[in-house]
């Protein structure tokens, strides 16, 4: 009988952490709400040039996600329960270093953060990064003022029924009110309320409400209405300024074509181009997703293009984001959880990343 000697043991494996490659304007942070198992949401980092999935940030239960003004940090406001889906509740803000995707710290919140559909206005930084704001609902509406440097809660400000945190400048926060107005709170250097003001109504909440997913412009945000009106809010001065609304649809199209998505628009601020998922549908279809992507010039309000998504082999589009460089990419997330990479100037589909999460409902571009 021949007996062979046992082979030498394999060398021990050691886990290492590698930094990400240099940041690219074509990276996109894809927020997956994980709607089929909501206690396990994720943020996926995807490269629109190499089509590689670079990493993942775990995000807990119905989280809110945003980026710091310098793009160096991803902030996640989330909830954990001691027994997974039940037990003692802990609300927390977690900070992730975007060079390693490692968590660098946290702030424990009172158990009242708003758990809503994805929006830039659930958790948001001040323009200079000095303050961080978290929307609360108990069901009374308020927001927390946080110090991201010292990892501390500075206080809570009641918003009299107005919701969300729309940051502008170093020390102002606006909230949307059911009357169609903006409530604006000005903070002192310690994060305490110094003044507040209520604007005139800028949209009709009964006849044509707006999506709360505001789209950043050069001086503020654009809010789209359910029927396709564009309400631009300029936040570059001492008070909010509202330009006359303009329409995405012609009189013949109104009421038949309308925007619909979880992330309902993206603007390339340098080119002044607005990208909107549009569909044909009636009242109540504002979450249906777009069968076409319409492209508009923000200055002239002229429609530049219509890109049917089925012709490109895509299902309905539920979220869009555009890079801000001179060779821009449009990212389009679909109802079948694919993320398409399109040339933002021509609409040509360059790549389709299949099944990037379960429900990719919001995308962030550094």
PEQUI-V913550 format. One record per helix or strand of 2 or more residues. SS is the DSSP state (@ for helix, = for strand). FROM is the first residue (numbers start at 1). LEN is the number of residues. If there is no record, write none. Layout:
BEGIN
ss:from:len
SS:FROM:LEN
SS:FROM:LEN
END
This chain:
BEGIN
ss:from:len
=:27:6
@:38:3
=:41:7
=:53:15
=:73:9
=:89:9
=:102:8
=:123:3
=:132:6
=:141:7
=:152:7
=:163:6
=:172:5
=:182:6
=:193:6
=:215:2
=:220:6
=:229:6
=:241:2
=:246:2
=:257:3
=:266:3
=:273:8
=:292:6
=:303:6
@:310:3
=:317:6
=:329:6
=:339:5
=:349:5
=:360:5
END
